[in-house]
Amino acid sequence: MRNRHSSRAGTIVIYTILTLFSVACLLPVLLTLIVSFSAEESIMKNGYSLFPEKWSLDGYRTIFVNSAIIFKGYLVSITVTVVGTLLALIITALAAYPLSNPNVRYRNFLALYFFITMLFQGGIVPWYLMNVQLGLKDNLLALIVPMLMFNAFNMFLVKNFMESLPGALRESAYIDGANDLRIAFQIYMPLSMPVLATVSLFYALSYWNDWFNAIMLVDNKNLYPLQYILFQLRSNIQMLEMLPTGANSGYTMPAESAKMATVIMTIGPIVFLYPYLQRYFVKGLVVGSVKG
């Protein structure tokens, strides 16, 4: 009986800690959402508050003053994120598979070659010239291809996971007449879905939050991604705030509420994406515990 009560008390303590931790994580998001609907006068007077004196949609009106550009930016960002993530994931997996195969010659040298890219980079000027020479200018490929040269850290994550899979799988497939390409796509990649889901989230975040490629390689306004459009909008609001008093006819620019509104608009798709990928994270923990 005592063990039952102690177990129940321990469960209550664990759930209490998890609940408090969840509230602490959700509180900044909730505050950001409320501030985005707060009047600028209320923010200037009382700062960020969960209970503003006055509500307003001025922040969102400022962003959607030209809704066609915003929706077009959403379409560009979604297209670039989906296509870029899929291609980067395939390239990463195809690079990790041979490095996880102990039968591949010079695989340690190749791994060192990839590792060096984590320490040294060529610089912005060679990067820009190379992209221009490849024709990556004023097109969607300019927003996709420069980031397809996969992150070596992600590649090593996939490589280490594939190395943990039983080598007998590969040997059995060889005996049955399968080649390496078929083994990679039909055996190793499906079994590596937990780590691939994790890496795909990393790539999706990078593509979704990227605005640097748009600044450097895109001049066509129809190809601006959402992040770059919102970046320009925020810069314009800050510039208007610096105008002399009375230059804007007494109108208070919703700088803070618009800033929080841009945060809500940009994190929305990622918030919806994460719960779908979370089940693969849980599966990865289960697989790891069974192998242990």
N, C-alpha and C positions, 0 to 999 in steps of 0.2 A: 504493500500500500504506500509505503514511504517512497519507494522508487517511482511509483506512478505519479505521486504528487510532485516529486522533484523533476520528473520528465515534463509534466505539464507546465510547471513554473519556468523551466528552461525554454519551452516552446513559446510561452507568452513573452519572455524577455527577448527572444530572437525576433519574433514578429513585431514587437514594439520598436526595436532598433531599426529593422528594415522599413517600418512605416515612417519613422522620423527621418531616415535617410532619404526615402522617396519624396517626402514633403520638402526636404531641403533642396532636392534636385529640381522639383517642379516649381518651387517658389520663384526663382528668377524668370522662368518662362512665363509664369502667370503675371508677374510684374511687368514684363515686356509687353505682353498682350494688353494689359490694362492701360499702360502708358500710351500705347499706340492709339487708344480711343479717348485719351484725355485731352482737354483743351490746353493750348499752349500757355495761356495765362495762369491756369492752375498749376502747371508744371513749373513755371518761372516763380510762382509764389511759394509753393509748398514742396517743390522737388518731386521726385518719383514717389508715388503713393499708391497703395492698394485700394484706397478709397478717395478718388479725386473729387474735388468740389464740383467740377463741371466736365461733362462728357462732350466729345466732339469727333467728327469724322474728317476734320481738316487734313490730318496726316495722310489719310488714304485718298482724299480728293486731290491733294498735291501730287501724289504719285500717279494717279490715274487721270491727270489732266489731259494726257494723250494716251488713252487706253489702247489704241491700236499698236503703238510702239511697245507697250508693256506686254501685250499678248504675243506679239511677234517675237519679243525677246524670250518669253517663256517657251515658245515653240522651238526656237534655235537652241536654247539651253537643254531642253528635254531631248532633242534629236542628237545633239553632240554628246550628252551624257550617256544615252542608251547605246549609241553606235560605238563611241569611244571606249566605254566600259567593256562591252563584249569583245571588241578587237584586242584591247589591252589584256584582257583575261586569257584569251586564247594564246596570245604571244607569250605571256608569262608562264602558262602551263606547259607549252611546248618547249620552252627553254628550261623549265625545272625538271621535266621528265628525263632527258638524257643525263643531266647532272646527278640525278638520283639513281641512275643505273650503274652499278659497279663494273659492268663490262665495257663501258665507254672509255676509250683511251683518252688520256690528257684531260679528264673531267676536272681534276683538281686545278689544273692550269686555267681552264675555262672559268671555273668558279672564282679564282683569284682575279681574272680579267674583269668579271662582273663586279667583284668587290671593290676594285679600284675606282669604279664609277661612283661609288658611294662617298669616296674621299675627295676626288678631284673632278672639276668641271672645266669645260673649255672657255666659258665666259659668254657674255651676252652678245658681243659683236660677232664672233664666229658663229654662234647659234643663229643670229638673225641672217647673216649672209648665206648660211647653208639652207635655211628655210626659203629664202628668196630664190636661190638657185634651183631648188626643187619645185618651184612654182606654187609654194604655199603662201599665197598672197591674195587677199580679198575673196576667199572662198571658204566653204565649210571645212574643207580639209585642213586649212590653217588653224582651226580650232580643235582638230582631232589628232592629226599626225604628230605634231611636236611632243605630245604627251604619250604617244604609243611606245616610245622607247622606254620600256617598262621600268618601274622602280626596282632596283636590285634587292632592296629589303623585302619587297613583296615576293619576288622570285625565290629568295632563300626560305621564306616561310613555307611556300608551296613545296620546295625541294625537300625540306626537312620532314614535312608531313608525308610525302611520297616515300622517303627513305624508311619511315616507320612501318609501311605496309609490308606484308610478308613477301620475300623474294620468290617464294614458290609460285606466286601468282604469275609472275613474268615467265618463269621457267616452264610452267604448265602450258601457258599460251604459246610459247615457242614450239613445244612438242606438238601442239595441235595445229601448227602451221601458220599462226598469226604473225604478222610483221609488227614492227615497233609502232607504226602509226595507228594501227588498229588497237594495239594494246593500250596506247596512250588515251585514245578517245573512248574506247568501250570498257576499259577496266579501271585504269588509274584515275582518270578524271571523274567518273561517277563516284568512286570511293573517296576521292578528295574533295567532295562537294562542301563539307564544312569549312575547310580552309579557303576554298575558292570563293565561297560566299563572303567570308571575311575580307578577302582581298578585293572582291568586287565592290564591297562597300567603300573601301579606301579609294579605289579608282573613281567610283561614282561621286564621292565627296570632292575629289580633286577636280574632276570635270565640271561639276555643278558650281563650285566656288571660283573657278578660274575666270579672271578678267585680264590677266597679263597678256595672254596671246592676242586678245582682241585689241589691246592698246598697240601692240607691236606689229601685228600682221593684218589687221582688218581696218579698212577705211570706209567700206560700204555700210551705211547705217542699217540697211535691211538685214545684215548679218551680225549685228551686235547681240551678244548674249545678255540674259537678264542681269547678271551681276554687273556688267559694264554699264548698262543703262542706269541702274540704280546708283552706281558710283558717280556717274555724270550728274544725276539728279541731286545727289547729296552735295556735290561740289557747287552746283548752281545755287542751292539754298544757302550754303555757307557764304557764297559771294554776295547774295542779296542781303544777308544779315550784316555785312560789313559796309553797306551803303550808309550815308549820313542819315540822321534822324529826320523823318519827314519825307524822305525820297520815295518811300513806298506808301504815302498817303495815310500813315498811321496804322497800317495793317501789320499785324504781328505774324511773321512767318512761322509756320508750325515745324520748327527745326527738329526739336526733340521728339515730338510725336511722329513726324515723318521718318525719323531715323529708326524708331522702334517698329514702325509699320514696314519698313524695308526688311528688317530682321524677320518679322513674322512671315512675310512673303517668300523669303529665301529659304527658311528652314522647313516650310510646309511639306514639300515633296520628300525631303529626307526623313522627316518624322513619320510619314506614311510608309516609307520604304523599310525602315529599320525593323518594325514588328514582323514583316514578312521574312527577313533574313535571320531574325533572332532564333527561330526554330532550328536553323542549321548550326548556330553557335551551341545551342543545347545539345544537339546531336553530336557535335564535335567533342563536348565534354564527356558524353556517355561513351563514345568510341575510345577516347583516351583512357577512361577508367577501366574499360574492359581489357584494353591492351596492357595496362599496368598490372 
